[in-house]
Amino acid sequence: MRSKLAAILAAAVLSSGTLLFAQDVVHDVDKAAKDTAHATDKAAKDTGHATKVAAKDTAKGTEKAADKTGDATKTAATKTGHATKTAAKDTAKGTEKAADKTADAVK
């Protein structure tokens, strides 16, 4: 009877040791999963922030380029307008001189 009781007691001790070991493994796996989730969340936030900064920088660059293009267009239009005005004056003077010469020749 004592040997049966000892065998049952030994089996119970071994079973409880296995059960405690299994709980420790479950705890370690749970902790690793939480650490992984935290690292993934942090990486996602960092990536989102970097994307936001890049988008803002791109927008600023596009705005600056548009401003420079607008300024260049305005300058070109002003110069073209001035050249057109000068050419019109020169043409008018040439036409007036030709008209005077034609009038003198007709007299």
PAKOLKE-880498 format. One record per residue (C-alpha): x, y, z; residue number from 1. Coordinates in Angstrom, 3 decimals, padded with zeros to 6 digits. Last residue first. Example, Ala and Ser with C-alpha at 12.3 -4.5 7.8 and 13.67 -1.06 7.14 Angstrom:
REM residues 2
<rec u="013.670" v="-001.060" w="007.140" resi="2"/>
<rec u="012.300" v="-004.500" w="007.800" resi="1"/>
***
This chain:
REM residues 107
<rec u="003.567" v="116.242" w="-104.804" resi="107"/>
<rec u="003.337" v="112.424" w="-104.991" resi="106"/>
<rec u="006.978" v="111.954" w="-103.999" resi="105"/>
<rec u="006.551" v="114.114" w="-100.902" resi="104"/>
<rec u="003.468" v="112.158" w="-099.855" resi="103"/>
<rec u="005.270" v="108.871" w="-100.395" resi="102"/>
<rec u="008.210" v="110.100" w="-098.352" resi="101"/>
<rec u="005.875" v="111.231" w="-095.562" resi="100"/>
<rec u="004.017" v="107.903" w="-095.649" resi="99"/>
<rec u="007.311" v="106.015" w="-095.488" resi="98"/>
<rec u="008.388" v="108.094" w="-092.516" resi="97"/>
<rec u="005.064" v="107.480" w="-090.758" resi="96"/>
<rec u="005.261" v="103.752" w="-091.466" resi="95"/>
<rec u="008.762" v="103.589" w="-090.071" resi="94"/>
<rec u="007.729" v="105.545" w="-086.988" resi="93"/>
<rec u="004.717" v="103.277" w="-086.486" resi="92"/>
<rec u="006.863" v="100.176" w="-086.931" resi="91"/>
<rec u="009.366" v="101.450" w="-084.360" resi="90"/>
<rec u="006.557" v="102.222" w="-081.932" resi="89"/>
<rec u="005.010" v="098.790" w="-082.466" resi="88"/>
<rec u="008.395" v="097.096" w="-081.992" resi="87"/>
<rec u="008.912" v="098.952" w="-078.722" resi="86"/>
<rec u="005.452" v="097.951" w="-077.451" resi="85"/>
<rec u="006.015" v="094.335" w="-078.479" resi="84"/>
<rec u="009.390" v="094.258" w="-076.749" resi="83"/>
<rec u="007.859" v="095.730" w="-073.584" resi="82"/>
<rec u="005.027" v="093.207" w="-073.640" resi="81"/>
<rec u="007.483" v="090.363" w="-074.169" resi="80"/>
<rec u="009.628" v="091.603" w="-071.278" resi="79"/>
<rec u="006.591" v="091.854" w="-069.000" resi="78"/>
<rec u="005.335" v="088.451" w="-070.095" resi="77"/>
<rec u="008.748" v="086.893" w="-069.456" resi="76"/>
<rec u="008.902" v="088.448" w="-065.994" resi="75"/>
<rec u="005.394" v="087.231" w="-065.154" resi="74"/>
<rec u="006.173" v="083.741" w="-066.442" resi="73"/>
<rec u="009.381" v="083.634" w="-064.391" resi="72"/>
<rec u="007.507" v="084.721" w="-061.278" resi="71"/>
<rec u="004.816" v="082.088" w="-061.837" resi="70"/>
<rec u="007.421" v="079.394" w="-062.418" resi="69"/>
<rec u="009.227" v="080.435" w="-059.247" resi="68"/>
<rec u="005.974" v="080.327" w="-057.281" resi="67"/>
<rec u="005.078" v="076.920" w="-058.735" resi="66"/>
<rec u="008.522" v="075.577" w="-057.856" resi="65"/>
<rec u="008.177" v="076.890" w="-054.308" resi="64"/>
<rec u="004.745" v="075.266" w="-053.958" resi="63"/>
<rec u="006.036" v="071.956" w="-055.301" resi="62"/>
<rec u="008.940" v="072.004" w="-052.856" resi="61"/>
<rec u="006.616" v="072.813" w="-049.964" resi="60"/>
<rec u="004.286" v="069.974" w="-050.948" resi="59"/>
<rec u="007.194" v="067.553" w="-051.212" resi="58"/>
<rec u="008.451" v="068.569" w="-047.782" resi="57"/>
<rec u="004.968" v="068.099" w="-046.318" resi="56"/>
<rec u="004.642" v="064.645" w="-047.909" resi="55"/>
<rec u="008.073" v="063.615" w="-046.630" resi="54"/>
<rec u="007.156" v="064.716" w="-043.104" resi="53"/>
<rec u="003.891" v="062.743" w="-043.200" resi="52"/>
<rec u="005.642" v="059.647" w="-044.548" resi="51"/>
<rec u="008.266" v="059.854" w="-041.799" resi="50"/>
<rec u="005.535" v="060.161" w="-039.172" resi="49"/>
<rec u="003.664" v="057.162" w="-040.552" resi="48"/>
<rec u="006.849" v="055.096" w="-040.572" resi="47"/>
<rec u="007.602" v="056.040" w="-036.974" resi="46"/>
<rec u="004.031" v="055.183" w="-035.921" resi="45"/>
<rec u="004.190" v="051.817" w="-037.714" resi="44"/>
<rec u="007.555" v="051.022" w="-036.130" resi="43"/>
<rec u="006.182" v="051.837" w="-032.672" resi="42"/>
<rec u="003.136" v="049.622" w="-033.212" resi="41"/>
<rec u="005.301" v="046.748" w="-034.464" resi="40"/>
<rec u="007.610" v="047.045" w="-031.453" resi="39"/>
<rec u="004.645" v="047.036" w="-029.068" resi="38"/>
<rec u="003.080" v="044.019" w="-030.784" resi="37"/>
<rec u="006.372" v="042.147" w="-030.619" resi="36"/>
<rec u="006.749" v="042.905" w="-026.921" resi="35"/>
<rec u="003.168" v="041.746" w="-026.286" resi="34"/>
<rec u="003.759" v="038.503" w="-028.193" resi="33"/>
<rec u="007.012" v="037.873" w="-026.313" resi="32"/>
<rec u="005.245" v="038.394" w="-022.982" resi="31"/>
<rec u="002.480" v="035.961" w="-023.943" resi="30"/>
<rec u="005.020" v="033.366" w="-025.081" resi="29"/>
<rec u="006.932" v="033.702" w="-021.810" resi="28"/>
<rec u="003.733" v="033.361" w="-019.730" resi="27"/>
<rec u="002.649" v="030.284" w="-021.695" resi="26"/>
<rec u="006.093" v="028.737" w="-021.151" resi="25"/>
<rec u="005.860" v="029.394" w="-017.399" resi="24"/>
<rec u="002.381" v="027.823" w="-017.315" resi="23"/>
<rec u="003.746" v="024.718" w="-019.072" resi="22"/>
<rec u="006.553" v="024.426" w="-016.498" resi="21"/>
<rec u="004.014" v="024.648" w="-013.670" resi="20"/>
<rec u="001.921" v="021.869" w="-015.263" resi="19"/>
<rec u="004.972" v="019.697" w="-015.789" resi="18"/>
<rec u="005.979" v="020.108" w="-012.150" resi="17"/>
<rec u="002.381" v="019.383" w="-011.082" resi="16"/>
<rec u="002.422" v="016.168" w="-013.097" resi="15"/>
<rec u="005.790" v="015.070" w="-011.679" resi="14"/>
<rec u="004.633" v="015.718" w="-008.106" resi="13"/>
<rec u="001.340" v="013.890" w="-008.728" resi="12"/>
<rec u="003.128" v="010.903" w="-010.282" resi="11"/>
<rec u="005.491" v="010.732" w="-007.309" resi="10"/>
<rec u="002.523" v="010.846" w="-004.884" resi="9"/>
<rec u="000.741" v="008.103" w="-006.809" resi="8"/>
<rec u="003.888" v="005.964" w="-006.778" resi="7"/>
<rec u="004.433" v="006.622" w="-003.060" resi="6"/>
<rec u="000.822" v="005.713" w="-002.302" resi="5"/>
<rec u="001.178" v="002.513" w="-004.327" resi="4"/>
<rec u="004.435" v="001.715" w="-002.529" resi="3"/>
<rec u="002.826" v="002.348" w="000.835" resi="2"/>
<rec u="000.000" v="000.000" w="000.000" resi="1"/>
***
